[in-house]
Amino acid sequence: MSKVNNKITNLSERNSVELRPGLVKTNLSYNEETMLCHFKMKKGCVLPLHNHAAVQNGYVISGRLKYQLADENKNVYEEGVIEPGGGYVWDANEYHSTEALEDMEFIEFFAPMRAEYVAE
């Protein structure tokens, strides 16, 4: 039995998981410290305000992403739209929400890696 190679990967050879209706994630490369994922998000899909221990750095390939950033009391202090070619970073434990304004494709990098994504 061969071990799954998580260091050198190809998107077309990876399994995709629908995390919620309209949001599909494909793990690309990862190790104990970092993780790179590919996402497709359907127009109208919303991820409500949430946070996590991992820093989240992203790049929009296609589509437009509306975002909100909020303080520890979930009071929104910034919102905007990220267009194709745009990058973003959400700090560890920073509250953020996103909405796909049209069908989109994007890449996200997490540090540390998101262990809950490995099992999916």
C-alpha positions as CSV (number, residue, x, y, z in Angstrom):
1,M,0.0,0.0,0.0
2,S,1.5,3.4,-1.0
3,K,1.4,6.4,1.3
4,V,-0.6,9.4,0.1
5,N,1.8,12.1,-1.0
6,N,0.8,15.4,0.4
7,K,4.0,17.2,-0.6
8,I,3.8,17.1,-4.4
9,T,0.2,17.1,-5.7
10,N,-2.0,17.9,-8.7
11,L,-5.5,19.4,-8.3
12,S,-6.9,16.9,-10.9
13,E,-5.8,14.0,-8.8
14,R,-7.1,15.1,-5.4
15,N,-10.5,14.4,-3.8
16,S,-12.9,17.3,-3.3
17,V,-15.2,17.7,-0.3
18,E,-18.3,19.9,-0.2
19,L,-17.9,21.7,3.2
20,R,-21.4,23.2,2.9
21,P,-23.8,23.7,0.1
22,G,-22.0,25.8,-2.5
23,L,-18.5,25.5,-1.1
24,V,-16.1,22.8,-2.3
25,K,-12.6,22.3,-0.9
26,T,-9.7,20.3,-2.3
27,N,-6.6,19.8,-0.2
28,L,-3.4,20.3,-2.2
29,S,-0.1,20.2,-0.4
30,Y,0.3,20.2,3.4
31,N,2.5,19.1,6.3
32,E,2.3,19.6,10.1
33,E,2.8,23.3,9.9
34,T,1.1,24.6,6.7
35,M,-1.7,23.7,4.3
36,L,-2.7,24.9,0.8
37,C,-6.3,24.4,-0.4
38,H,-8.2,25.0,-3.6
39,F,-11.8,26.2,-3.3
40,K,-14.8,26.7,-5.5
41,M,-17.7,28.7,-4.2
42,K,-21.1,29.2,-5.8
43,K,-22.7,32.7,-6.1
44,G,-24.7,33.5,-2.9
45,C,-22.8,31.1,-0.7
46,V,-22.1,32.8,2.7
47,L,-19.6,31.9,5.4
48,P,-20.9,33.8,8.5
49,L,-18.5,35.5,10.9
50,H,-16.1,33.0,12.4
51,N,-12.5,32.7,13.5
52,H,-9.8,30.0,13.9
53,A,-6.3,29.6,15.2
54,A,-4.7,29.4,11.7
55,V,-3.6,32.5,9.7
56,Q,-5.5,32.4,6.4
57,N,-3.9,33.9,3.3
58,G,-5.8,33.8,0.0
59,Y,-5.8,34.6,-3.7
60,V,-8.9,35.0,-5.8
61,I,-8.5,33.3,-9.2
62,S,-12.0,34.1,-10.6
63,G,-15.2,35.6,-9.3
64,R,-15.7,38.3,-6.6
65,L,-15.6,37.8,-2.9
66,K,-17.3,40.1,-0.4
67,Y,-15.7,40.1,3.0
68,Q,-16.2,41.5,6.5
69,L,-13.7,41.7,9.3
70,A,-14.9,42.1,12.9
71,D,-13.5,42.6,16.4
72,E,-13.7,40.1,19.3
73,N,-17.3,41.3,20.0
74,K,-18.2,40.5,16.3
75,N,-18.7,44.2,15.5
76,V,-17.8,44.7,11.8
77,Y,-15.1,47.3,11.3
78,E,-14.2,46.7,7.7
79,E,-15.9,45.3,4.6
80,G,-15.1,45.2,0.9
81,V,-14.9,43.2,-2.3
82,I,-11.9,41.3,-3.6
83,E,-11.7,40.9,-7.3
84,P,-9.7,38.3,-9.4
85,G,-6.0,38.7,-8.9
86,G,-6.6,40.0,-5.4
87,G,-5.0,38.6,-2.3
88,Y,-5.9,38.8,1.4
89,V,-4.8,37.6,4.8
90,W,-6.9,37.1,7.9
91,D,-4.9,36.9,11.1
92,A,-5.1,34.1,13.6
93,N,-8.4,34.4,15.6
94,E,-9.5,37.4,13.5
95,Y,-13.3,37.3,12.9
96,H,-14.1,37.3,9.2
97,S,-17.0,36.4,6.9
98,T,-17.2,35.9,3.2
99,E,-19.9,35.8,0.5
100,A,-19.5,34.8,-3.2
101,L,-20.9,37.6,-5.3
102,E,-20.6,35.3,-8.3
103,D,-19.3,31.8,-8.9
104,M,-15.6,31.9,-7.8
105,E,-12.4,29.9,-7.6
106,F,-9.7,30.7,-5.0
107,I,-6.6,29.3,-3.3
108,E,-6.0,29.6,0.5
109,F,-2.9,28.9,2.6
110,F,-3.2,28.1,6.3
111,A,-0.6,28.3,9.0
112,P,-0.7,26.2,11.1
113,M,-2.4,23.6,9.0
114,R,-6.0,22.9,9.7
115,A,-6.1,19.4,11.1
116,E,-9.9,19.2,10.7
117,Y,-9.5,19.6,6.9
118,V,-7.3,16.5,6.7
119,A,-10.0,14.2,7.8
120,E,-12.5,15.6,5.2
